[in-house]
C-alpha cells in the first residue's frame, strides 16, 4: 500500500484529500491512499514520518511550507530558490526531498490571461505561497511588490499606505493571504478597489468560496478574475508526477 497525505493545520476542509480520492477512483489507481496529517506544530512532523508505514509523499499547506524545510534531507533547486516547499517525496532509502509545485500551478493558471500591459503586480501577503508566486512572476518577466500588514524587509506597502495610484500602476493583484476563505467569506484584503479597472487581473489563491469578496469587488470594476482552483489542480498533478507511483 502506498500512502500519501497532506501536512497542515486545521485542514479538515482540504481540497487535496477529495481531489486525490476522486482521482484514484476515476483512474482506477489501486493500493494508494491519501489522508490528512493535521498537526498543531511542526515539531510533531518527525513522528508522522516514523509512525506512518509506507508513506511515499506529502503535500504541505499553511502554515508549514517554510518551517518544514529544516526537517528535509534534500531540497530541489527551484524550491530552495523559492524558500518554500509544498510537496515532499520520500524515496526508497527513506530520504525526504522537498519540491515546490505551487509555482508551476500558478504560472500555468495565470499565463493564458496575460496581455502586453500586464507588467507589474502586487502580491498581498508574505507567506509560503507568496514566495512561489513571486518566483513565477519573475520567470514571466513581471515586476512585483509585496503588500502586508506591517512594513518589513522586502515589503513595499502596508494595506494602509497603498494608494489608488499604486493600484492603478499595478495591473495584476494576487491575494496570497487567507482573507476571505470559507467560512469568513465577508473578509477581503483592504485595498482601494475603486482604482481597479478593465485592465486589471485579480487572482485569488483561495478556491473556497469560488468567488471571494476580493474577486467580486474586482469583477464589479470589470477586472479579469481568477480563483485558485485551477492552480490547485495543476500543482496536485505535478506533485503526483513527482511521487510517480504509477
C-alpha angles and dihedrals in degrees: 000000000000114000125204130171154160123262115206148103124272091357103151087118090057121149093202099068093051092042094054094040089056091044092053091050096044095046095037092239106174134199093022128113134183123204140168119254101198110186133177094219139003093251086077092060098090091055090058090054091047097045102039110084116207094013107163104170149352140207114218124213140173125352100012107057093103104026093053091066098085089055093059128092096214138008126209112242095247093049089049091053091048093046094222135089126204100164129051125190119199108207130208091271091054093251117149115228121189125215137171117225095163090084091055092048094047097046093048092048095049101041099076091057099050120114131184094268094056097100105127132049140189117215113205110208134017105230130119095285092053089059091057089047091051091049091052093047089052089052089051092051093247118139117222143192127202123235118197141156091259133031113248138146109316094010113117101182141024117214087252095052097046109110133201087251092056090052092048090051094053112061095185121060119181123192108212093161122097091239110132098022116143126301091025093059095148091065126092137159110279104240131139096272092176088072091062117103144168091289093062130097115204112196120186118192087205115098100180111092095029090219112036123196087255090059094041091055090049092049091051087060092048096253121150107255129204127179128205099256099095091044089053094050092047094049090047091054090047089052089050091054089050092052086043097188097162 
